[in-house]
Amino acid sequence: MALSIRLSRGGSKKRPYYRIVVADARAPRDGRFIEKIGSFNPLLAKDSPERVKLEAERAAHWLKMGAQPTDRVARFLDAAGLRERPARNNPKKAEPGEKAKERAEERAAKLAAAQEAANAPAEEAAEA
């Protein structure tokens, strides 16, 4: 049985509240779970100690049993010092797309042409 440590959503519409649960990977997101090991309230301030509550001992136990955390839960585990989360590096993420690059080149060419046209009459007047 593949285990995952993930978030299970609760709360009302536009007021999310999550439980950090250990569940069978095939179970639905908000469905059956094996054990609740914490909670996450995204509406609280990021520096609030009540934002993420995690039973570190139980989380460590389930990690030893082979449970795989989701990306968000892996962040919580890293902050608690239970599991190292490798830093991600995607240098292409910030790079603009093809069409944006073409538009930037066109703008640069127009700007260069406009500056060249503005400088040409000034140079002719200086020569005369």
C-alpha positions in Angstrom: 0.0 0.0 0.0 1.5 3.4 -1.1 1.2 5.9 1.7 1.2 9.7 1.3 1.3 12.5 3.8 -0.9 15.2 2.4 -3.4 17.9 3.0 -7.1 17.2 3.4 -9.3 20.2 2.9 -11.9 21.3 5.4 -13.6 24.6 6.2 -16.3 26.5 4.3 -16.2 28.2 0.9 -13.3 30.7 0.7 -12.3 29.9 4.2 -9.9 26.9 3.8 -8.6 24.8 6.7 -6.4 21.8 6.1 -5.6 18.7 8.1 -2.2 17.1 7.6 -3.1 13.4 7.2 -1.4 10.1 6.4 -3.6 8.3 3.7 -3.5 5.6 1.1 -2.4 7.3 -2.1 -5.4 5.9 -3.9 -7.9 7.5 -1.4 -9.7 10.7 -2.4 -8.2 14.0 -1.2 -10.9 14.6 1.5 -11.8 11.0 1.9 -10.6 8.2 4.2 -7.3 8.6 5.9 -5.2 6.5 8.3 -4.1 9.1 10.9 -4.3 12.9 11.4 -0.9 14.2 12.3 -1.4 18.0 12.2 -3.2 21.0 10.8 -2.6 24.0 8.5 -4.6 27.2 8.6 -3.5 29.4 5.6 -5.6 32.3 6.8 -3.3 33.0 9.7 -0.2 35.2 9.5 2.9 33.4 8.2 4.8 34.0 11.4 1.9 32.7 13.6 2.7 29.5 15.5 -0.9 28.4 15.1 -0.6 28.4 11.3 1.1 24.9 11.1 0.7 22.4 13.9 2.5 19.1 13.3 3.0 16.1 15.5 6.7 15.7 14.8 7.0 12.2 16.4 4.1 10.7 14.4 5.4 12.4 11.2 8.8 10.9 11.7 7.2 7.5 12.3 5.3 7.6 9.0 8.3 8.8 7.1 10.2 5.8 8.4 7.3 3.6 7.2 7.8 4.9 3.7 5.1 7.6 3.4 5.8 10.1 0.7 4.9 13.8 1.5 3.4 16.1 -1.1 5.3 19.2 -2.0 3.5 21.5 0.5 3.8 19.0 3.3 7.5 18.5 2.5 7.9 22.3 3.1 6.3 21.9 6.6 8.5 18.9 7.4 11.6 20.8 6.3 10.7 23.7 8.5 10.2 21.2 11.4 13.6 19.7 10.7 12.2 16.2 9.9 13.1 15.9 6.3 15.5 17.8 4.0 13.8 19.4 1.0 16.1 19.9 -1.9 16.1 23.4 -3.3 14.5 23.8 -6.7 16.3 25.6 -9.5 14.5 26.3 -12.7 16.3 29.1 -14.5 14.0 28.9 -17.5 10.9 29.8 -15.4 11.7 33.5 -15.3 12.7 33.6 -19.0 10.0 35.2 -21.3 8.3 33.2 -24.0 9.1 33.4 -27.7 6.5 36.0 -28.6 7.5 38.2 -25.7 11.1 38.1 -26.9 10.0 39.0 -30.4 8.0 42.0 -29.1 11.0 43.2 -27.0 13.3 43.0 -30.1 10.8 45.0 -32.1 10.5 47.6 -29.4 14.3 47.9 -29.1 14.6 48.3 -32.9 11.9 51.0 -33.0 13.5 52.8 -30.1 16.9 52.7 -31.8 15.4 54.0 -35.0 13.6 56.9 -33.2 16.8 57.9 -31.4 18.8 57.7 -34.6 16.2 59.9 -36.4 16.2 62.4 -33.5 20.1 62.6 -33.5 20.3 63.1 -37.3 18.8 66.6 -37.5 20.9 67.7 -34.5 24.1 66.5 -36.3 23.2 68.3 -39.5 22.6 71.5 -37.6 25.9 71.2 -35.9 27.7 70.7 -39.2 26.1 73.8 -40.8 
